[in-house]
Amino acid sequence: MAEAPGNRGIVMREAHFPGRAPIDAYGNGGFRFADMSHRGSLLLLPSGIYGWEMAEGDPLSVDAFRRVLEEASGIEVLLLGTGKDLRPIPADLKAALRERGIASDPMGTGAAVRTYNIMLAEQRAVAAALIAV
């Protein structure tokens, strides 16, 4: 059966909010911000908020943080919300961030959300990588 013109069904796009916004709520596997909700993890960067293919327990690899490293010039501090439990940042990732002038701080996702909101309100050069809980 042919599809009717103009009827394309659901179109999936890369999740991206082109701006900076505080996180209003988190939990149940996602986040609320800017009157929207997102299921899954997030990267909050100077260029906007992006969906991030990262789950609790996934390796914290340099490649997983490629977008963060690409925007390093606008980031002084990266808050890494590691989920429910604190996980250390692997040495190679910490070194890659440091080489680009980014201080990194791992913490549970809830603490990272609260700290990000405060630093954003202070207009600091902050970014966050938040693993959904």
Salt bridges, closest charged atoms under 4 A:
GLU14 OE2 - ARG67 NH2 2.56
ASP63 OD1 - ARG66 NE 3.82
GLU122 OE1 - ARG124 NH1 3.50
